Amino acid sequence: LAELKIENVAVIEKAEDSYPGLNVLTGETGAGKSIMIDSINAILGNRTSRDLVRSVRQGSIWATFESIPAHVREQVEKCGYGAQDDLLLYREISAAEKGSCRINGMPATAGVVR
């Protein structure tokens, strides 16, 4: 994981940061550690709750993964999303409607992302 951007997810209005190397989440109760983990799980195609969305209509999560292993690049290409060294995943979580996922800017299902 090289970069993570979260908007309107739980108590996070907007957060964006780069994460090169080893990462450790620490902080006081209520600092948002669980929200970060839930967001990473969501961007990886796992089931998520609409309760994660703030009072606005939708929440969004972007993640950039660098130096993708060859077997992952092969799977991405096999699914028709083009093989690249970097992988950009996007997930929109809607409070009222069905959300959406994207792989390198192209529409995808959560199952394909998983």
N, C-alpha and C positions, 0 to 999 in steps of 0.2 A: 504494500500500500504506500503510494508516494504522496497522494493528496486526497483530502476529504473535505467536502463542502456540504453543510447541512442548513436548510432553511425551513422554518416553521414546523419543526418537529418537537413535540412536547414543549418544554420550557425554552428551547433554543430558537431564538428568532433568526439569527444568522451566525454561523461559525464556519471558518475556513482556515485550513492550515496544511502545511506540508509535513510529511512524516518519514524522512529518510532513516533507514537503519532500524534498530530495535526500539520499540515503543512500550512504555509502561504508563498505565492510567492510574493516577492517584488524585485524591482530593477529598474534601469534606463531604458529608452527607448533603445531598441536594446539588452537588456541583455539576452533575450531568454525565457521570461515568457510565451509568446504565443506558442512558440515551445514546451515547456514542456506540456502545456495543450493539444495541438494538438497531441503530442506523447501519452499522457495518453488516449485520445479519440481513437486514432488508435489502441492501444493495447487492448482496450475494444471492438474492432470489428466495430467501426464506419467507415464510408467512409472516405477516405483520398486521397489527391492529389499526383500525382507523382512529382509535383513541390517541395514537401518536401525534395526530395532526393538531396544531394549535387552533385557536379560535378562527383562523382564516380558512379558506376553502381547501387548500392543499399544502402538503409538505413536499420538499424535494431533497434528494440526496444525490451527490455526484461523487464518484471515486475514480482516481486514476491509479492504475497498477503499472509499474515499470518492470522491465526485464522479465517478461512473461516466459515461463518455461516452455520448451518446445512442445510438450504434450498438450498444454493449454492452447497454444497457438494453433495446433492441428485441429483441436476440437472447435475453436472459434471459426477457423476457415471451413471446416466440414459443415458447420451450420450456416455458412454463407455470409459471414460478417467480415471477411478479409483478415488475413494474418498480419499483425503488426507487432513490434517489440513492446508497445504500450497498449493498455486496454482501458478504455473509458466506459464506465458503467453509469447509468442514470436511472433513478427510480422516482416516480411521482406517486405519492400516497394521497388519495382524495378522501375528504370527510364524507362526501355524499355519493360519489360515483366510483366506478372501477378505476384503479390507478394504471400506470403504465411503466414499462421498462424499456431501456435502450442499451444497445451494445455498439460502441463506436458510432453513435448517432443514429443507428438504424433500429426500428421497432423490434422488440423481442418479448417473449413471454417470460414470466418468472421461472418457469420450469427450464427453459433453455439457459437462462442465466445461472441457475443452480448447477 
